[in-house]
Structure formats: C-alpha cells, structure tokens
Amino acid sequence: MSDLLYSEEEEALRSAVRDLLSDHCDATAVLARVETAEPHDRELWKALADGMGLAGLLVPEELGGQGATHREAAVVLEELGRAVAPVPYLTSAVVATETLLACAGEPARELLGALASGRTVGVLAVPLPHAPGDARFVVREEAGALSGRVGAVADAAVADVFLVPTADGLFAVDAAQDGVTVEPAVSLDLTRPLAAVTFDGARARALAPDAAQAVARGLRAGAGLLASEQLGIAEWCLTETVRYVKERHQFNRPVGSFQALKHRLARLWLEVVNTRAAARNAADALATGSGESGLAAAVAQAYAAPVAVRAAEEALQLHGGIGMTWEHPVHLLLKRAKADSIAYGTAGRHREALADLVDIQAP
C-alpha cells in the first residue's frame, strides 16, 4: 500500500511555492488583476516556470523536465488553489503535458521540452466541461490544415500552441499563425478565463494518429490533480473562516464560540480531511501508473468538487457582510470552486463513471 502522507521533499516544495505566492500573488494583486484585460499573471508564471522549474515536473529529465511525479505536481496545485493563482499550470503543465506524453515521435518530444521550459504554454483545445472519456471532435483536418471552432477553452488567451484533437488524429497548431482566432468569452472564474478558438485553414503538425487515447490520458490526469487544487481552495476557506470567527465578536464574545457555528466548521473540517485523502490517492495512483488511476480520479472528483464549493459557500456566509464585498477574496475562491466542479466532468458524471467501472448499473 502506498504512503499517502507528504514526504519531506513534498513539504519543502510546498513551503517554497507558498513563499513565492506570498510575495507575488497576494489577494489584493489577484483582485486588481482580474479587473483588467490581462487576467493572467505572466510574471508569476515566469517565476514558477523559469525560477523553480515547476512547468516541467511531469516531463522526463532527458526531455528537459524535472522527472518528478504527479504527487509533486499535486502539491503545487494545492498551493495554486489556495492563492487562486491566475497562471496556466493545470492546463499546460498537467493536461497538455500528459496529452503529449501519450504521443510517440519527435514532434511531441520537442513540444514537451518547450512546455517544460515554461516559455511555451500549451493548451488542449477541448471545450469545458469535458470529462475523461468524452470524444467530441469538432475540428476537421484536410491536407494538413485544420478548420472548425472550439468554444470555452480554458487559458486559450495565453496559449502559444494548441493541441487539437480531430477524427484523424491529434495535431499541434501555433497560436500566433494566420488562420487561428481566439475570442475571449464571459467566464465565471476570471482567474482561469475561457475563450473560443477558431481554426480556418490553420497549418498543423501531426502528433498522434489516435487523438481519443491521448486526450483521455490528459483529461484523466487533469481530473485527478484538479482535486488537489480543490483541496487547496477548501483548506484556505476553512482556515480563513476559523480565523475570522475567532476574531469577530458579537454579544461580547467571539462568534466562533456559538455551538451552531462550531458544528458547521467541524463538519467542514471532516470533509476537508476526506478530500485530502481522495486527492492524495488520485495523485499517487497517477504517479505510480496504477491501472486504477481512472477509478481514483473519478472518486476524487466525485468527492472533492462539492466539498470545495461547500467550503467556499460556508466561508462567504460565515464572513458575514464582509464576505459579500468585492474587496474580499472569498468570491474568487467560490467562482474557482464552481468552475472547477464542472471543468473535467461534474460529480454526477464521475459517479456514473464509477458505476461503470465497478459494474453497478443504475436502476
């Protein structure tokens, strides 16, 4: 049985990432940035990628990466979730990277090296929500050129290269070339904005003949590690809410001393602890290449998604009037939690997948 506790190396990584985020990604800076036309923090991404090498955690060393595992990537995502960091880590360093790792050949290897450096951001051109196993090919390939429109692609605005699945295989398309148009869409989560991507005869490089298999691997890793981001959201909400109810006084006593609030926070603490177990199990299953990684990812999403939303809702309510203001960061975490809860399949969709995996049919 695997040890799901954090190792000393993982705790050291957490400390380093948290220190960096404290210096470069405080709540005030994030709130100010999401009100601009440039919500992504490119300087923070450079610090994470160039300064710490985190963009290449899942890329083998021989391709220019760190050769780490999904457990380390999960720790990074926990901290990015706590800070609601507006960087394309999940989309580029996890989903796009895992999709490329399923491809053989020199073009995929070159792209992996580019993504590992962080100087190139890769985005899988699938619309959200999109659960692992879903096969929706809306882009056509003809004579090495792609045509079609993909809506609601996360982090498309900062992509340097799109990984585009079609019925004829998986292709790479440079975002800056003629024939590629990115149109920002209205997004609930302003820290991970969506955009529609249109390909109109865009030149493409073939990566793999079977797009469905590569995309499924990328989305499975995304769903499994997204649970760690949701864990980070839930932990921040719980910690900050407990701190606040200890300080906020009513009737000459801390509001946290009222039994009703104690019960709500105690229940939330138990849910957060269970979420940590599910998220760590998913990260470990992906790291070890377990044949049950799909099962672990589905369990993690089925449990973590509603807990993150509930933690953010409780934080909003228990912060009272201050929680309802735009100046307080809790609304950022609530929106991220809501968006995450459907990004790679809803909790209900993952429960259906679990039923299929264990051969339990719906009545």
Buried (B, 14 or more C-beta within 10 A) or exposed (E): EEEBEBEEEBEEBBEBBBEBBEEBBEBEBBBEBBEEEEBBBEEBBBBBBEEBBBBBBBBBEEBBBBBBBBBBBBBBBBBBBBBBBBBBBBBBBBBBBBBBBBBEEEBBBBBBBBBBBBEBBBBBBBBBBBBBBBEEBBBEBEEEBBBBBBBBBBBBBBBBBBBBBBEBBBBBBBBEEEBBBBEEBEBEBBBBBBBBBBBEBBBBBBBBEBBBBBBBBBBBBBBBBBBBBBBBBBBBBBEBBBEBBEEBEEEEEBBBEBEEBEEBBEEBBEBBEEBBBBBBBBBBBBBBEBEBBBBBBBBBBBBBBBBBBBBBBBBBEBBEEEBEEEEBBBBBBBBBBBBBBBBBBBBEBBBBBBEEEEEEEEE
